[in-house]
């Protein structure tokens, strides 16, 4: 018959109990550093007032493979943008076998600024989306290229104008927000929260002078920057990374700006099943292992301490002093709550705020769920 021995808490040495509490305080201190040094920057962000506004010629680039339905639903939102200056919309039809070609031909009859670029061969040894995107950028007539996906639609008819308006002085990269449409259900909230949380990090790091990624659903940069850095040549062997890895390599403190204006967002349909969303996130996270060392360290330390908050807090409360542990945790919660509230409003995700405590708990499980993606081999297709 098994014998269970319950540990007498009084037998645990006092220095061990104190060490557990100190460890919890260190975890909270690191978390507070991220919130008060990095994330508060997005919460308090205000776009610089411009004394003069200049509209640059823009080439919008969309890569599509078997995306006929998305093109029919979303392309009109791009074609009717209110933009007085010269612009074009390049749709790279990457070996589609559906009705994409015929849809684009029909749109061309009404909208003369569409450039349909058809690819009929696969690029050998270049997996993923990078080859069709490179061909689109090469075909672009204008210096400013604005990227989005076939499953995205601009949140307003001023998307193009708002995104290009961030260019000034030495700016060569503009990071935008690629949101997901608001639907009912828990999964939709978690998807939108994860998107918000990722944006909280990459926008805040960019504002702190350490930009590390952008999202291809809403991203702009100069052709000159692309070709001066030999395009995607350094990451052609990696299926993903046409957005985050490229930005990770070329973005600097002085050449990157962000746009958070609600009218400058793009909107996508979120996944409707847990398995599809998990597959999508695994695919995205497999590229993070290729980030610069300093970014991997900073992002890893934040995620690591995020995972430790609740286990370390419970240990400190049980073995040392529950009300001191609760006070320390409460301090983090107040700071986090204020930053999240202001940042969510900035990104038009304010309806998530009432759930913020549950979402913080979810981050613990989310981090554990997607850690294996760091060692998972990337998929070889982009669609």
Secondary structure as GFF3:
##gff-version 3
##sequence-region A 1 383
A	DSSP	three_ten_helix	9	11	.	.	.	ID=ss1
A	DSSP	alpha_helix	14	33	.	.	.	ID=ss2
A	DSSP	pi_helix	34	39	.	.	.	ID=ss3
A	DSSP	alpha_helix	40	43	.	.	.	ID=ss4
A	DSSP	beta_strand	58	64	.	.	.	ID=ss5
A	DSSP	alpha_helix	68	79	.	.	.	ID=ss6
A	DSSP	beta_strand	87	94	.	.	.	ID=ss7
A	DSSP	alpha_helix	100	110	.	.	.	ID=ss8
A	DSSP	beta_strand	114	119	.	.	.	ID=ss9
A	DSSP	alpha_helix	130	139	.	.	.	ID=ss10
A	DSSP	beta_strand	144	149	.	.	.	ID=ss11
A	DSSP	beta_strand	152	154	.	.	.	ID=ss12
A	DSSP	alpha_helix	159	164	.	.	.	ID=ss13
A	DSSP	beta_strand	173	175	.	.	.	ID=ss14
A	DSSP	beta_strand	178	180	.	.	.	ID=ss15
A	DSSP	alpha_helix	186	207	.	.	.	ID=ss16
A	DSSP	beta_strand	219	222	.	.	.	ID=ss17
A	DSSP	alpha_helix	223	228	.	.	.	ID=ss18
A	DSSP	three_ten_helix	233	235	.	.	.	ID=ss19
A	DSSP	alpha_helix	244	250	.	.	.	ID=ss20
A	DSSP	beta_strand	256	258	.	.	.	ID=ss21
A	DSSP	three_ten_helix	262	264	.	.	.	ID=ss22
A	DSSP	beta_strand	266	268	.	.	.	ID=ss23
A	DSSP	alpha_helix	274	285	.	.	.	ID=ss24
A	DSSP	three_ten_helix	288	290	.	.	.	ID=ss25
A	DSSP	alpha_helix	293	319	.	.	.	ID=ss26
A	DSSP	alpha_helix	322	346	.	.	.	ID=ss27
A	DSSP	three_ten_helix	350	355	.	.	.	ID=ss28
A	DSSP	alpha_helix	356	370	.	.	.	ID=ss29
A	DSSP	three_ten_helix	371	374	.	.	.	ID=ss30
###
